[in-house]
Amino acid sequence: MTSPVLLDRADLHASLADPALLSMNFLNEVAGRYPRAISFAPGRPTEETFDVADLHRYLDAYARHLAEDKGYDEVRVRRELFQYGRTKGVVHELIARQLQLDEGITVDPEAIVVTVGAQEALWLVLRALKAAENDVVLAVTPAYVGLTGAARLLDLPVRSVPEGPHGLRPEDLLDRIRAVRAAGERPRALYLVPDFSNPSGHSLDLATRRRLLEIAAEEDILLLEDNPYGYFRAADGERLPTLKALDTGQRVVHVGSLAKTCFPGARVGFAVADQQIAGGGLLADELSRAKSMVTVNTSPISQALVGGMLLEHGGSLLRANERAIAVYRRNLDCLLKGLERRFSALPGVSWNTPSGGFFVVVTVPFPVTDALLEDAAVRHGVLFTPMRHFGDDARSARQLRLSCSYLTTDQIESGLDRLSDLIAEHLRAAPDA
Ligand SMILES: Cc1ncc(COP(=O)(O)O)c(C=O)c1O
């Protein structure tokens, strides 16, 4: 008998041991390890609107659409659902219509690549943009770990553009671009979540959006706009336009996720990559070539389910999400009022007040580590996300992210009571920390 192989970690890609890659699994698994804790950790959509019966109906609605709207015969309908399919996806026309209806974005469906979640779209874009040794991507930081981790897998350095307490300042982006260039690096794109960002909850105002587009043109970079939360505004009224809706020079690669607006189990997202390539074709076609070697095509069954959901709601995700939007509004309101009631008189404790989305960031006068998180889970029965998973600056080290999307208001109230006990305990232990 031969002895079993023992691989050396040093012989595997270095990114596999990178903290960014460890973060995603840690954050996904921690709630599972403490099932009795109230978890403000995951940015999951509410389950209050899920119903298994919906899946059957969505599939039927999509199959009917293929037969009646597209005129496909029975053989073709079966093939569309059961077979390998078009690499760029099959619900691209429905997505283009949805972007027009909900966002005022006019885009050729050929410029859309339907991906396995937004995560694959981010990876494909970074893959395509890294051409030279000195290429880097800029990211508004603290940044979503999925971006940082994907960049690490591709050996693409991430250079941070720090978000201040009130969000991104365009002059900080300009300074960073110039510093990066002075160091001999080539910035290819700025990654950002302009609406109700993960993790910070911040949104960009209209003037900042317009200025970023100007800077992108002047400095010849792309903007990689990630928009999973844009529909979840807390108040009535007009949403601000996405960067892509304002983009007249194809400076924006827009990444959408249907994880929060349909359901994450489908694993469907997309990239709008309408940039022309000199010599012919679109960036979307280049992404498609890369995709053909990664996931081949996004599951047609998953695409049929989200396609059916869109069709059932007149093609609009805003309409499809009316109930979910009401849940998120209720929860964010409950969380912000609950923080106010418990913490407004506490020294050194503060938080931001996002105008929508899933996340609020709380600053405390002591370090927020993974050890503190484990202790909070074991002794206080509450979970959150230490912001140090998203940024290595001094401010993030004393911050925690609370996500309220997935809880009931009773759970939010009890979770905040537990968090309050934890914070009070630490303030007593180190009152001047
Ligand atoms: C900012 C951001 N981008 C991308 C994603 C990934 O989305 P998907 O589940 O579609 O891959 C998430 C998921 O939480 C996210 O918060």
The ligand as an ORCA input file, in Angstrom:
! r2SCAN-3c Opt
* xyz 0 1
  C     -21.547     44.199     -2.219
  C     -21.808     42.812     -2.654
  N     -21.437     42.425     -3.878
  C     -21.653     41.186     -4.326
  C     -22.285     40.246     -3.538
  C     -22.432     38.845     -4.055
  O     -23.626     38.677     -4.657
  P     -24.053     37.260     -5.270
  O     -24.690     36.502     -4.146
  O     -24.985     37.614     -6.357
  O     -22.820     36.565     -5.772
  C     -22.712     40.599     -2.259
  C     -23.359     39.596     -1.406
  O     -23.545     39.740     -0.234
  C     -22.464     41.913     -1.809
  O     -22.832     42.320     -0.590
*
